[in-house]
Structure formats: structure tokens, C-alpha cells
């Protein structure tokens, strides 16, 4: 191995013959951007449909019959029910030399139930959704014509 000083002509010739080659490097950079490709418009509409409402309506009536009794009693009879009749005693005090209870009458109360069909037209509202797709042009904007 030979030692050359930096000022030696041999080193100067070797440097002059050396060619410098620049190196290049590529870098990858990943990015993203938002692009509108279309839009969706949602609206609702209300349709009114008419339907027939059906029901059974019950009606209860009470029939009251006065039944005269005019009988002396020692104490007030209780309210009682016989078959489908409720019997309510009606009392009166009468003045004699002594006080006595007289059963003046009984109220016989009978319940009767009837049923009748009922129909009436009613309006019902029903909502539905309308979906419309709107395409975007090449620039990512939408047009509403």
C-alpha cells in the first residue's frame, strides 16, 4: 500500500477520474379525500285511507216494579236477590199507640242487557317514505333540476 499525500499528483488524478453519481429515492405518501358520489333525499307522504270501524255496543236497562206489601214487620228485611231480581224493602213508620214497622212495598229491580252492532267510517292516516337517489357529476357536485 502506498501512502499518498493529498497534494500528490496521483491522488489528484484518481479524484479527477472519479465520477459522482447522484442517488434518488422515491417515497410513498398515501392520502385520502372525501368525494361526493351521490346523495339520497328522503321524504314522507301521508295517505288517508277510509276503513269501516265495527264494534258491538252493550246497553243495560233497569226495569223497576213497585210491589205493594202492607205488612207489619218486627225488623227491617235485608236487600236480597231472587233469580235476576234485586228486592229492596221500603219501610215506613206508622204512629199507633206503639211504633211498628210496616213493610209498605218492595222494589223489584231487573237488569236487562241488549247488544247492538255499530259501524262508522273512520279515516286512518298511513305514512310511507319516498327515497330518491341523486347522482353526482364528475366534479363531485350534485345537480337538482
KEKOL-408440 format. One record per atom (N, C-alpha, C, O): z, y, x; atom name; chain; residue in one letter. Coordinates in steps of 0.1 Angstrom, whole numbers, plus 5000, padded with zeros to 4 digits. Layout:
// KEKOL-408440
+------+------+------+----+---+---+
|   c3 |   c2 |   c1 |  a | c | r |
+------+------+------+----+---+---+
|    Z |    Y |    X | CA | A | a |
...
+------+------+------+----+---+---+
//
This chain:
// KEKOL-408440
+------+------+------+----+---+---+
|   c3 |   c2 |   c1 |  a | c | r |
+------+------+------+----+---+---+
| 5000 | 4988 | 5008 |  N | A | x |
| 5000 | 5000 | 5000 | CA | A | x |
| 5000 | 5012 | 5009 |  C | A | x |
| 5007 | 5013 | 5018 |  O | A | x |
| 4992 | 5021 | 5005 |  N | A | x |
| 4991 | 5034 | 5013 | CA | A | x |
| 4998 | 5045 | 5006 |  C | A | x |
| 4997 | 5046 | 4994 |  O | A | x |
| 5005 | 5053 | 5013 |  N | A | x |
| 5011 | 5065 | 5008 | CA | A | x |
| 5002 | 5076 | 5009 |  C | A | x |
| 4998 | 5080 | 5020 |  O | A | x |
| 4999 | 5082 | 4997 |  N | A | x |
| 4990 | 5094 | 4998 | CA | A | x |
| 4999 | 5106 | 4993 |  C | A | x |
| 5007 | 5105 | 4984 |  O | A | x |
| 4997 | 5117 | 5000 |  N | A | x |
| 5004 | 5129 | 4996 | CA | A | x |
| 4996 | 5135 | 4985 |  C | A | x |
| 4984 | 5133 | 4984 |  O | A | x |
| 5002 | 5143 | 4976 |  N | A | x |
| 4995 | 5149 | 4965 | CA | A | x |
| 4983 | 5158 | 4970 |  C | A | x |
| 4974 | 5161 | 4962 |  O | A | x |
| 4984 | 5162 | 4982 |  N | A | x |
| 4973 | 5171 | 4987 | CA | A | x |
| 4962 | 5163 | 4994 |  C | A | x |
| 4952 | 5169 | 4999 |  O | A | x |
| 4963 | 5150 | 4995 |  N | A | x |
| 4954 | 5142 | 5002 | CA | A | x |
| 4941 | 5142 | 4995 |  C | A | x |
| 4940 | 5141 | 4982 |  O | A | x |
| 4930 | 5142 | 5002 |  N | A | x |
| 4916 | 5142 | 4996 | CA | A | x |
| 4914 | 5129 | 4988 |  C | A | x |
| 4907 | 5129 | 4978 |  O | A | x |
| 4920 | 5118 | 4992 |  N | A | x |
| 4917 | 5105 | 4985 | CA | A | x |
| 4923 | 5106 | 4971 |  C | A | x |
| 4917 | 5101 | 4961 |  O | A | x |
| 4935 | 5111 | 4970 |  N | A | x |
| 4942 | 5113 | 4957 | CA | A | x |
| 4934 | 5122 | 4948 |  C | A | x |
| 4933 | 5121 | 4936 |  O | A | x |
| 4929 | 5133 | 4954 |  N | A | x |
| 4922 | 5143 | 4947 | CA | A | x |
| 4909 | 5136 | 4941 |  C | A | x |
| 4906 | 5139 | 4930 |  O | A | x |
| 4903 | 5128 | 4949 |  N | A | x |
| 4890 | 5121 | 4944 | CA | A | x |
| 4894 | 5111 | 4932 |  C | A | x |
| 4886 | 5110 | 4923 |  O | A | x |
| 4905 | 5104 | 4934 |  N | A | x |
| 4909 | 5095 | 4923 | CA | A | x |
| 4912 | 5102 | 4910 |  C | A | x |
| 4909 | 5097 | 4899 |  O | A | x |
| 4918 | 5114 | 4911 |  N | A | x |
| 4921 | 5121 | 4899 | CA | A | x |
| 4909 | 5127 | 4893 |  C | A | x |
| 4908 | 5127 | 4880 |  O | A | x |
| 4899 | 5131 | 4901 |  N | A | x |
| 4887 | 5137 | 4896 | CA | A | x |
| 4879 | 5126 | 4889 |  C | A | x |
| 4872 | 5129 | 4879 |  O | A | x |
| 4880 | 5113 | 4893 |  N | A | x |
| 4872 | 5103 | 4887 | CA | A | x |
| 4879 | 5097 | 4875 |  C | A | x |
| 4873 | 5090 | 4867 |  O | A | x |
| 4892 | 5100 | 4872 |  N | A | x |
| 4899 | 5096 | 4861 | CA | A | x |
| 4895 | 5104 | 4849 |  C | A | x |
| 4894 | 5116 | 4849 |  O | A | x |
| 4891 | 5096 | 4838 |  N | A | x |
| 4886 | 5103 | 4826 | CA | A | x |
| 4898 | 5102 | 4816 |  C | A | x |
| 4904 | 5091 | 4814 |  O | A | x |
| 4901 | 5113 | 4809 |  N | A | x |
| 4912 | 5113 | 4799 | CA | A | x |
| 4906 | 5110 | 4786 |  C | A | x |
| 4896 | 5117 | 4781 |  O | A | x |
| 4911 | 5100 | 4779 |  N | A | x |
| 4906 | 5096 | 4765 | CA | A | x |
| 4917 | 5100 | 4756 |  C | A | x |
| 4928 | 5094 | 4756 |  O | A | x |
| 4914 | 5109 | 4746 |  N | A | x |
| 4925 | 5112 | 4736 | CA | A | x |
| 4927 | 5100 | 4726 |  C | A | x |
| 4917 | 5094 | 4723 |  O | A | x |
| 4939 | 5098 | 4722 |  N | A | x |
| 4942 | 5087 | 4713 | CA | A | x |
| 4944 | 5094 | 4699 |  C | A | x |
| 4950 | 5104 | 4697 |  O | A | x |
| 4939 | 5087 | 4689 |  N | A | x |
| 4941 | 5092 | 4675 | CA | A | x |
| 4948 | 5081 | 4667 |  C | A | x |
| 4947 | 5069 | 4670 |  O | A | x |
| 4956 | 5086 | 4657 |  N | A | x |
| 4964 | 5077 | 4649 | CA | A | x |
| 4962 | 5082 | 4634 |  C | A | x |
| 4963 | 5093 | 4632 |  O | A | x |
| 4960 | 5072 | 4626 |  N | A | x |
| 4959 | 5076 | 4611 | CA | A | x |
| 4972 | 5073 | 4605 |  C | A | x |
| 4979 | 5063 | 4608 |  O | A | x |
| 4976 | 5082 | 4596 |  N | A | x |
| 4989 | 5080 | 4588 | CA | A | x |
| 4985 | 5078 | 4573 |  C | A | x |
| 4976 | 5085 | 4568 |  O | A | x |
| 4993 | 5070 | 4567 |  N | A | x |
| 4990 | 5068 | 4552 | CA | A | x |
| 5001 | 5075 | 4545 |  C | A | x |
| 5013 | 5074 | 4547 |  O | A | x |
| 4997 | 5083 | 4535 |  N | A | x |
| 5006 | 5091 | 4527 | CA | A | x |
| 5002 | 5088 | 4512 |  C | A | x |
| 4991 | 5090 | 4508 |  O | A | x |
| 5012 | 5082 | 4505 |  N | A | x |
| 5010 | 5078 | 4491 | CA | A | x |
| 5017 | 5089 | 4482 |  C | A | x |
| 5028 | 5092 | 4484 |  O | A | x |
| 5009 | 5093 | 4472 |  N | A | x |
| 5015 | 5103 | 4463 | CA | A | x |
| 5010 | 5099 | 4449 |  C | A | x |
| 5001 | 5091 | 4447 |  O | A | x |
| 5015 | 5105 | 4439 |  N | A | x |
| 5011 | 5103 | 4425 | CA | A | x |
| 5011 | 5116 | 4418 |  C | A | x |
| 5020 | 5125 | 4421 |  O | A | x |
| 5003 | 5117 | 4408 |  N | A | x |
| 5003 | 5129 | 4399 | CA | A | x |
| 5001 | 5125 | 4385 |  C | A | x |
| 4996 | 5114 | 4382 |  O | A | x |
| 5006 | 5133 | 4376 |  N | A | x |
| 5005 | 5129 | 4362 | CA | A | x |
| 4992 | 5134 | 4356 |  C | A | x |
| 4988 | 5145 | 4358 |  O | A | x |
| 4985 | 5125 | 4349 |  N | A | x |
| 4972 | 5128 | 4343 | CA | A | x |
| 4973 | 5124 | 4329 |  C | A | x |
| 4976 | 5113 | 4325 |  O | A | x |
| 4969 | 5133 | 4320 |  N | A | x |
| 4969 | 5130 | 4306 | CA | A | x |
| 4956 | 5123 | 4302 |  C | A | x |
| 4945 | 5128 | 4304 |  O | A | x |
| 4958 | 5111 | 4297 |  N | A | x |
| 4946 | 5103 | 4294 | CA | A | x |
| 4943 | 5103 | 4279 |  C | A | x |
| 4933 | 5099 | 4274 |  O | A | x |
| 4953 | 5108 | 4271 |  N | A | x |
| 4951 | 5109 | 4257 | CA | A | x |
| 4964 | 5113 | 4250 |  C | A | x |
| 4975 | 5113 | 4257 |  O | A | x |
| 4964 | 5116 | 4238 |  N | A | x |
| 4976 | 5119 | 4231 | CA | A | x |
| 4976 | 5112 | 4217 |  C | A | x |
| 4966 | 5107 | 4213 |  O | A | x |
| 4988 | 5111 | 4211 |  N | A | x |
| 4990 | 5105 | 4198 | CA | A | x |
| 4996 | 5115 | 4189 |  C | A | x |
| 5006 | 5122 | 4192 |  O | A | x |
| 4990 | 5116 | 4177 |  N | A | x |
| 4996 | 5125 | 4167 | CA | A | x |
| 5001 | 5116 | 4156 |  C | A | x |
| 4993 | 5108 | 4150 |  O | A | x |
| 5013 | 5118 | 4152 |  N | A | x |
| 5019 | 5110 | 4141 | CA | A | x |
| 5023 | 5120 | 4130 |  C | A | x |
| 5030 | 5130 | 4133 |  O | A | x |
| 5019 | 5117 | 4118 |  N | A | x |
| 5023 | 5125 | 4107 | CA | A | x |
| 5027 | 5115 | 4095 |  C | A | x |
| 5023 | 5104 | 4096 |  O | A | x |
| 5034 | 5121 | 4086 |  N | A | x |
| 5037 | 5112 | 4074 | CA | A | x |
| 5031 | 5118 | 4062 |  C | A | x |
| 5028 | 5130 | 4061 |  O | A | x |
| 5029 | 5109 | 4052 |  N | A | x |
| 5025 | 5113 | 4039 | CA | A | x |
| 5033 | 5107 | 4029 |  C | A | x |
| 5039 | 5096 | 4031 |  O | A | x |
| 5034 | 5113 | 4017 |  N | A | x |
| 5042 | 5107 | 4007 | CA | A | x |
| 5033 | 5104 | 3995 |  C | A | x |
| 5026 | 5112 | 3990 |  O | A | x |
| 5034 | 5091 | 3991 |  N | A | x |
| 5026 | 5087 | 3979 | CA | A | x |
| 5036 | 5085 | 3968 |  C | A | x |
| 5047 | 5080 | 3970 |  O | A | x |
| 5032 | 5090 | 3956 |  N | A | x |
| 5041 | 5088 | 3944 | CA | A | x |
| 5035 | 5077 | 3936 |  C | A | x |
| 5024 | 5078 | 3931 |  O | A | x |
| 5043 | 5067 | 3934 |  N | A | x |
| 5039 | 5055 | 3926 | CA | A | x |
| 5048 | 5055 | 3913 |  C | A | x |
| 5060 | 5058 | 3914 |  O | A | x |
| 5042 | 5051 | 3902 |  N | A | x |
| 5050 | 5050 | 3890 | CA | A | x |
| 5052 | 5036 | 3886 |  C | A | x |
| 5043 | 5028 | 3886 |  O | A | x |
| 5065 | 5033 | 3884 |  N | A | x |
| 5069 | 5019 | 3881 | CA | A | x |
| 5077 | 5020 | 3868 |  C | A | x |
| 5082 | 5030 | 3864 |  O | A | x |
| 5077 | 5008 | 3861 |  N | A | x |
| 5085 | 5008 | 3849 | CA | A | x |
| 5099 | 5002 | 3851 |  C | A | x |
| 5100 | 4990 | 3856 |  O | A | x |
| 5109 | 5010 | 3849 |  N | A | x |
| 5123 | 5006 | 3851 | CA | A | x |
| 5127 | 4998 | 3839 |  C | A | x |
| 5126 | 5003 | 3828 |  O | A | x |
| 5133 | 4986 | 3841 |  N | A | x |
| 5137 | 4978 | 3830 | CA | A | x |
| 5152 | 4975 | 3831 |  C | A | x |
| 5157 | 4972 | 3842 |  O | A | x |
| 5159 | 4976 | 3820 |  N | A | x |
| 5174 | 4973 | 3820 | CA | A | x |
| 5178 | 4968 | 3807 |  C | A | x |
| 5171 | 4971 | 3797 |  O | A | x |
| 5189 | 4961 | 3806 |  N | A | x |
| 5195 | 4958 | 3793 | CA | A | x |
| 5207 | 4966 | 3791 |  C | A | x |
| 5217 | 4966 | 3799 |  O | A | x |
| 5208 | 4974 | 3781 |  N | A | x |
| 5219 | 4982 | 3778 | CA | A | x |
| 5228 | 4976 | 3767 |  C | A | x |
| 5223 | 4971 | 3757 |  O | A | x |
| 5241 | 4975 | 3770 |  N | A | x |
| 5250 | 4969 | 3761 | CA | A | x |
| 5257 | 4980 | 3753 |  C | A | x |
| 5261 | 4990 | 3758 |  O | A | x |
| 5259 | 4977 | 3740 |  N | A | x |
| 5266 | 4987 | 3731 | CA | A | x |
| 5277 | 4979 | 3725 |  C | A | x |
| 5275 | 4968 | 3720 |  O | A | x |
| 5289 | 4985 | 3725 |  N | A | x |
| 5300 | 4979 | 3719 | CA | A | x |
| 5305 | 4988 | 3707 |  C | A | x |
| 5308 | 4999 | 3710 |  O | A | x |
| 5306 | 4982 | 3696 |  N | A | x |
| 5311 | 4990 | 3684 | CA | A | x |
| 5324 | 4983 | 3679 |  C | A | x |
| 5326 | 4971 | 3682 |  O | A | x |
| 5332 | 4991 | 3673 |  N | A | x |
| 5345 | 4986 | 3668 | CA | A | x |
| 5345 | 4989 | 3653 |  C | A | x |
| 5343 | 5000 | 3648 |  O | A | x |
| 5349 | 4978 | 3646 |  N | A | x |
| 5350 | 4979 | 3631 | CA | A | x |
| 5365 | 4978 | 3628 |  C | A | x |
| 5372 | 4969 | 3632 |  O | A | x |
| 5369 | 4988 | 3620 |  N | A | x |
| 5384 | 4989 | 3616 | CA | A | x |
| 5385 | 4987 | 3601 |  C | A | x |
| 5378 | 4993 | 3593 |  O | A | x |
| 5393 | 4977 | 3598 |  N | A | x |
| 5395 | 4974 | 3583 | CA | A | x |
| 5410 | 4976 | 3580 |  C | A | x |
| 5418 | 4970 | 3587 |  O | A | x |
| 5413 | 4983 | 3570 |  N | A | x |
| 5427 | 4985 | 3566 | CA | A | x |
| 5431 | 4974 | 3556 |  C | A | x |
| 5424 | 4972 | 3546 |  O | A | x |
| 5441 | 4967 | 3559 |  N | A | x |
| 5446 | 4956 | 3550 | CA | A | x |
| 5460 | 4960 | 3545 |  C | A | x |
| 5469 | 4960 | 3553 |  O | A | x |
| 5461 | 4963 | 3532 |  N | A | x |
| 5474 | 4966 | 3527 | CA | A | x |
| 5484 | 4954 | 3527 |  C | A | x |
| 5480 | 4943 | 3523 |  O | A | x |
| 5497 | 4957 | 3530 |  N | A | x |
| 5506 | 4946 | 3531 | CA | A | x |
| 5518 | 4949 | 3522 |  C | A | x |
| 5522 | 4940 | 3513 |  O | A | x |
| 5524 | 4961 | 3523 |  N | A | x |
| 5536 | 4965 | 3515 | CA | A | x |
| 5547 | 4954 | 3514 |  C | A | x |
| 5550 | 4949 | 3503 |  O | A | x |
| 5552 | 4950 | 3525 |  N | A | x |
| 5562 | 4940 | 3526 | CA | A | x |
| 5574 | 4945 | 3535 |  C | A | x |
| 5571 | 4952 | 3545 |  O | A | x |
| 5586 | 4942 | 3531 |  N | A | x |
| 5598 | 4947 | 3538 | CA | A | x |
| 5599 | 4937 | 3550 |  C | A | x |
| 5597 | 4925 | 3549 |  O | A | x |
| 5602 | 4943 | 3562 |  N | A | x |
| 5605 | 4935 | 3574 | CA | A | x |
| 5617 | 4940 | 3580 |  C | A | x |
| 5622 | 4951 | 3579 |  O | A | x |
| 5624 | 4931 | 3588 |  N | A | x |
| 5636 | 4934 | 3595 | CA | A | x |
| 5634 | 4941 | 3608 |  C | A | x |
| 5642 | 4949 | 3613 |  O | A | x |
| 5622 | 4938 | 3615 |  N | A | x |
| 5619 | 4944 | 3627 | CA | A | x |
| 5604 | 4946 | 3628 |  C | A | x |
| 5596 | 4939 | 3621 |  O | A | x |
| 5600 | 4955 | 3637 |  N | A | x |
| 5585 | 4958 | 3638 | CA | A | x |
| 5578 | 4946 | 3644 |  C | A | x |
| 5582 | 4941 | 3655 |  O | A | x |
| 5567 | 4941 | 3638 |  N | A | x |
| 5559 | 4930 | 3643 | CA | A | x |
| 5552 | 4935 | 3656 |  C | A | x |
| 5548 | 4947 | 3657 |  O | A | x |
| 5549 | 4925 | 3664 |  N | A | x |
| 5542 | 4928 | 3677 | CA | A | x |
| 5527 | 4930 | 3674 |  C | A | x |
| 5522 | 4924 | 3664 |  O | A | x |
| 5520 | 4937 | 3682 |  N | A | x |
| 5505 | 4937 | 3681 | CA | A | x |
| 5500 | 4923 | 3685 |  C | A | x |
| 5505 | 4917 | 3695 |  O | A | x |
| 5491 | 4917 | 3678 |  N | A | x |
| 5487 | 4903 | 3680 | CA | A | x |
| 5471 | 4902 | 3679 |  C | A | x |
| 5465 | 4911 | 3673 |  O | A | x |
| 5466 | 4891 | 3684 |  N | A | x |
| 5452 | 4889 | 3683 | CA | A | x |
| 5450 | 4875 | 3677 |  C | A | x |
| 5456 | 4865 | 3681 |  O | A | x |
| 5441 | 4875 | 3666 |  N | A | x |
| 5438 | 4862 | 3660 | CA | A | x |
| 5423 | 4861 | 3660 |  C | A | x |
| 5416 | 4870 | 3655 |  O | A | x |
| 5418 | 4851 | 3667 |  N | A | x |
| 5403 | 4849 | 3669 | CA | A | x |
| 5398 | 4861 | 3677 |  C | A | x |
| 5403 | 4864 | 3688 |  O | A | x |
| 5389 | 4868 | 3672 |  N | A | x |
| 5384 | 4880 | 3679 | CA | A | x |
| 5389 | 4893 | 3673 |  C | A | x |
| 5383 | 4904 | 3675 |  O | A | x |
| 5400 | 4892 | 3665 |  N | A | x |
| 5405 | 4904 | 3657 | CA | A | x |
| 5419 | 4908 | 3663 |  C | A | x |
| 5428 | 4899 | 3664 |  O | A | x |
| 5420 | 4920 | 3667 |  N | A | x |
| 5433 | 4925 | 3671 | CA | A | x |
| 5440 | 4932 | 3659 |  C | A | x |
| 5434 | 4940 | 3652 |  O | A | x |
| 5453 | 4928 | 3657 |  N | A | x |
| 5460 | 4932 | 3645 | CA | A | x |
| 5471 | 4941 | 3650 |  C | A | x |
| 5480 | 4938 | 3657 |  O | A | x |
| 5471 | 4954 | 3645 |  N | A | x |
| 5481 | 4964 | 3649 | CA | A | x |
| 5489 | 4967 | 3636 |  C | A | x |
| 5483 | 4973 | 3627 |  O | A | x |
| 5502 | 4965 | 3636 |  N | A | x |
| 5510 | 4968 | 3625 | CA | A | x |
| 5513 | 4983 | 3623 |  C | A | x |
| 5515 | 4990 | 3633 |  O | A | x |
| 5512 | 4988 | 3611 |  N | A | x |
| 5515 | 5002 | 3608 | CA | A | x |
| 5528 | 5002 | 3600 |  C | A | x |
| 5529 | 4995 | 3589 |  O | A | x |
| 5538 | 5009 | 3605 |  N | A | x |
| 5552 | 5009 | 3598 | CA | A | x |
| 5555 | 5022 | 3592 |  C | A | x |
| 5550 | 5032 | 3596 |  O | A | x |
| 5564 | 5021 | 3582 |  N | A | x |
| 5568 | 5034 | 3576 | CA | A | x |
| 5583 | 5031 | 3572 |  C | A | x |
| 5587 | 5021 | 3567 |  O | A | x |
| 5591 | 5041 | 3574 |  N | A | x |
| 5605 | 5040 | 3570 | CA | A | x |
| 5606 | 5047 | 3556 |  C | A | x |
| 5600 | 5057 | 3553 |  O | A | x |
| 5613 | 5040 | 3547 |  N | A | x |
| 5615 | 5045 | 3533 | CA | A | x |
| 5630 | 5047 | 3531 |  C | A | x |
| 5638 | 5039 | 3536 |  O | A | x |
| 5633 | 5057 | 3524 |  N | A | x |
| 5646 | 5060 | 3522 | CA | A | x |
| 5651 | 5054 | 3509 |  C | A | x |
| 5645 | 5056 | 3498 |  O | A | x |
| 5660 | 5045 | 3510 |  N | A | x |
| 5667 | 5039 | 3499 | CA | A | x |
| 5682 | 5042 | 3501 |  C | A | x |
| 5685 | 5051 | 3509 |  O | A | x |
| 5690 | 5034 | 3495 |  N | A | x |
| 5704 | 5036 | 3498 | CA | A | x |
| 5706 | 5032 | 3513 |  C | A | x |
| 5715 | 5036 | 3520 |  O | A | x |
| 5697 | 5023 | 3517 |  N | A | x |
| 5698 | 5019 | 3531 | CA | A | x |
| 5683 | 5020 | 3537 |  C | A | x |
| 5674 | 5021 | 3530 |  O | A | x |
| 5683 | 5021 | 3550 |  N | A | x |
| 5670 | 5022 | 3556 | CA | A | x |
| 5664 | 5008 | 3559 |  C | A | x |
| 5671 | 5000 | 3565 |  O | A | x |
| 5651 | 5006 | 3555 |  N | A | x |
| 5645 | 4993 | 3558 | CA | A | x |
| 5631 | 4996 | 3563 |  C | A | x |
| 5625 | 5006 | 3561 |  O | A | x |
| 5626 | 4986 | 3570 |  N | A | x |
| 5612 | 4987 | 3575 | CA | A | x |
| 5603 | 4981 | 3565 |  C | A | x |
| 5605 | 4970 | 3560 |  O | A | x |
| 5592 | 4988 | 3562 |  N | A | x |
| 5582 | 4983 | 3552 | CA | A | x |
| 5569 | 4982 | 3560 |  C | A | x |
| 5564 | 4992 | 3565 |  O | A | x |
| 5563 | 4970 | 3560 |  N | A | x |
| 5550 | 4969 | 3566 | CA | A | x |
| 5540 | 4974 | 3556 |  C | A | x |
| 5537 | 4967 | 3546 |  O | A | x |
| 5535 | 4986 | 3559 |  N | A | x |
| 5526 | 4992 | 3550 | CA | A | x |
| 5512 | 4986 | 3550 |  C | A | x |
| 5506 | 4984 | 3540 |  O | A | x |
| 5507 | 4984 | 3562 |  N | A | x |
| 5493 | 4979 | 3563 | CA | A | x |
| 5491 | 4974 | 3577 |  C | A | x |
| 5500 | 4976 | 3586 |  O | A | x |
| 5481 | 4967 | 3579 |  N | A | x |
| 5476 | 4962 | 3593 | CA | A | x |
| 5462 | 4967 | 3595 |  C | A | x |
| 5454 | 4967 | 3586 |  O | A | x |
| 5460 | 4971 | 3607 |  N | A | x |
| 5446 | 4974 | 3611 | CA | A | x |
| 5440 | 4962 | 3618 |  C | A | x |
| 5446 | 4957 | 3628 |  O | A | x |
| 5429 | 4957 | 3613 |  N | A | x |
| 5422 | 4946 | 3619 | CA | A | x |
| 5411 | 4952 | 3626 |  C | A | x |
| 5401 | 4958 | 3620 |  O | A | x |
| 5411 | 4951 | 3639 |  N | A | x |
| 5400 | 4957 | 3648 | CA | A | x |
| 5392 | 4945 | 3654 |  C | A | x |
| 5397 | 4937 | 3661 |  O | A | x |
| 5379 | 4946 | 3651 |  N | A | x |
| 5370 | 4936 | 3656 | CA | A | x |
| 5359 | 4942 | 3665 |  C | A | x |
| 5354 | 4952 | 3661 |  O | A | x |
| 5357 | 4936 | 3676 |  N | A | x |
| 5347 | 4942 | 3686 | CA | A | x |
| 5334 | 4934 | 3684 |  C | A | x |
| 5334 | 4922 | 3682 |  O | A | x |
| 5323 | 4941 | 3684 |  N | A | x |
| 5310 | 4935 | 3683 | CA | A | x |
| 5302 | 4941 | 3695 |  C | A | x |
| 5302 | 4953 | 3697 |  O | A | x |
| 5295 | 4932 | 3701 |  N | A | x |
| 5287 | 4936 | 3713 | CA | A | x |
| 5272 | 4933 | 3710 |  C | A | x |
| 5269 | 4922 | 3705 |  O | A | x |
| 5264 | 4943 | 3712 |  N | A | x |
| 5249 | 4941 | 3710 | CA | A | x |
| 5242 | 4945 | 3723 |  C | A | x |
| 5248 | 4953 | 3731 |  O | A | x |
| 5230 | 4940 | 3725 |  N | A | x |
| 5223 | 4942 | 3737 | CA | A | x |
| 5209 | 4947 | 3732 |  C | A | x |
| 5203 | 4942 | 3723 |  O | A | x |
| 5204 | 4957 | 3739 |  N | A | x |
| 5190 | 4962 | 3736 | CA | A | x |
| 5183 | 4964 | 3749 |  C | A | x |
| 5189 | 4969 | 3759 |  O | A | x |
| 5170 | 4961 | 3749 |  N | A | x |
| 5162 | 4963 | 3761 | CA | A | x |
| 5158 | 4978 | 3762 |  C | A | x |
| 5156 | 4984 | 3752 |  O | A | x |
| 5157 | 4982 | 3775 |  N | A | x |
| 5154 | 4996 | 3777 | CA | A | x |
| 5143 | 4997 | 3788 |  C | A | x |
| 5144 | 4990 | 3798 |  O | A | x |
| 5133 | 5005 | 3785 |  N | A | x |
| 5122 | 5007 | 3795 | CA | A | x |
| 5119 | 5021 | 3796 |  C | A | x |
| 5118 | 5028 | 3786 |  O | A | x |
| 5117 | 5026 | 3808 |  N | A | x |
| 5113 | 5040 | 3810 | CA | A | x |
| 5105 | 5041 | 3823 |  C | A | x |
| 5109 | 5035 | 3833 |  O | A | x |
| 5095 | 5049 | 3823 |  N | A | x |
| 5087 | 5051 | 3835 | CA | A | x |
| 5095 | 5060 | 3845 |  C | A | x |
| 5100 | 5070 | 3841 |  O | A | x |
| 5095 | 5056 | 3857 |  N | A | x |
| 5101 | 5064 | 3868 | CA | A | x |
| 5091 | 5066 | 3879 |  C | A | x |
| 5082 | 5058 | 3881 |  O | A | x |
| 5093 | 5077 | 3887 |  N | A | x |
| 5084 | 5080 | 3898 | CA | A | x |
| 5092 | 5077 | 3911 |  C | A | x |
| 5103 | 5082 | 3913 |  O | A | x |
| 5086 | 5068 | 3919 |  N | A | x |
| 5092 | 5065 | 3932 | CA | A | x |
| 5083 | 5070 | 3943 |  C | A | x |
| 5071 | 5069 | 3942 |  O | A | x |
| 5089 | 5076 | 3953 |  N | A | x |
| 5082 | 5081 | 3965 | CA | A | x |
| 5082 | 5071 | 3976 |  C | A | x |
| 5092 | 5065 | 3979 |  O | A | x |
| 5071 | 5069 | 3982 |  N | A | x |
| 5070 | 5059 | 3993 | CA | A | x |
| 5063 | 5066 | 4005 |  C | A | x |
| 5052 | 5072 | 4003 |  O | A | x |
| 5069 | 5067 | 4017 |  N | A | x |
| 5064 | 5073 | 4028 | CA | A | x |
| 5057 | 5063 | 4037 |  C | A | x |
| 5061 | 5052 | 4039 |  O | A | x |
| 5046 | 5068 | 4043 |  N | A | x |
| 5039 | 5059 | 4053 | CA | A | x |
| 5035 | 5068 | 4065 |  C | A | x |
| 5033 | 5080 | 4063 |  O | A | x |
| 5033 | 5062 | 4077 |  N | A | x |
| 5029 | 5070 | 4089 | CA | A | x |
| 5014 | 5069 | 4091 |  C | A | x |
| 5008 | 5058 | 4090 |  O | A | x |
| 5008 | 5080 | 4095 |  N | A | x |
| 4994 | 5081 | 4099 | CA | A | x |
| 4994 | 5084 | 4114 |  C | A | x |
| 4999 | 5094 | 4118 |  O | A | x |
| 4988 | 5075 | 4122 |  N | A | x |
| 4988 | 5076 | 4137 | CA | A | x |
| 4974 | 5079 | 4141 |  C | A | x |
| 4965 | 5071 | 4137 |  O | A | x |
| 4971 | 5089 | 4148 |  N | A | x |
| 4958 | 5093 | 4152 | CA | A | x |
| 4958 | 5095 | 4168 |  C | A | x |
| 4966 | 5102 | 4173 |  O | A | x |
| 4949 | 5087 | 4174 |  N | A | x |
| 4948 | 5088 | 4189 | CA | A | x |
| 4938 | 5099 | 4192 |  C | A | x |
| 4927 | 5099 | 4186 |  O | A | x |
| 4941 | 5108 | 4202 |  N | A | x |
| 4933 | 5119 | 4206 | CA | A | x |
| 4929 | 5116 | 4221 |  C | A | x |
| 4938 | 5116 | 4229 |  O | A | x |
| 4916 | 5114 | 4223 |  N | A | x |
| 4912 | 5111 | 4237 | CA | A | x |
| 4912 | 5123 | 4246 |  C | A | x |
| 4909 | 5134 | 4241 |  O | A | x |
| 4914 | 5122 | 4259 |  N | A | x |
| 4914 | 5133 | 4268 | CA | A | x |
| 4900 | 5134 | 4275 |  C | A | x |
| 4893 | 5123 | 4276 |  O | A | x |
| 4895 | 5146 | 4279 |  N | A | x |
| 4883 | 5146 | 4286 | CA | A | x |
| 4885 | 5143 | 4301 |  C | A | x |
| 4896 | 5140 | 4304 |  O | A | x |
| 4875 | 5145 | 4309 |  N | A | x |
| 4876 | 5141 | 4324 | CA | A | x |
| 4887 | 5149 | 4331 |  C | A | x |
| 4892 | 5145 | 4341 |  O | A | x |
| 4889 | 5161 | 4326 |  N | A | x |
| 4899 | 5170 | 4333 | CA | A | x |
| 4914 | 5168 | 4329 |  C | A | x |
| 4923 | 5174 | 4334 |  O | A | x |
| 4915 | 5158 | 4319 |  N | A | x |
| 4929 | 5155 | 4315 | CA | A | x |
| 4934 | 5164 | 4304 |  C | A | x |
| 4946 | 5164 | 4300 |  O | A | x |
| 4925 | 5172 | 4298 |  N | A | x |
| 4929 | 5181 | 4287 | CA | A | x |
| 4924 | 5174 | 4274 |  C | A | x |
| 4914 | 5167 | 4274 |  O | A | x |
| 4931 | 5178 | 4263 |  N | A | x |
| 4927 | 5172 | 4250 | CA | A | x |
| 4920 | 5183 | 4242 |  C | A | x |
| 4923 | 5195 | 4243 |  O | A | x |
| 4911 | 5179 | 4234 |  N | A | x |
| 4905 | 5189 | 4225 | CA | A | x |
| 4908 | 5185 | 4211 |  C | A | x |
| 4907 | 5174 | 4207 |  O | A | x |
| 4911 | 5196 | 4203 |  N | A | x |
| 4914 | 5194 | 4189 | CA | A | x |
| 4904 | 5202 | 4182 |  C | A | x |
| 4905 | 5214 | 4181 |  O | A | x |
| 4894 | 5195 | 4176 |  N | A | x |
| 4883 | 5202 | 4169 | CA | A | x |
| 4884 | 5200 | 4155 |  C | A | x |
| 4876 | 5205 | 4147 |  O | A | x |
+------+------+------+----+---+---+
//
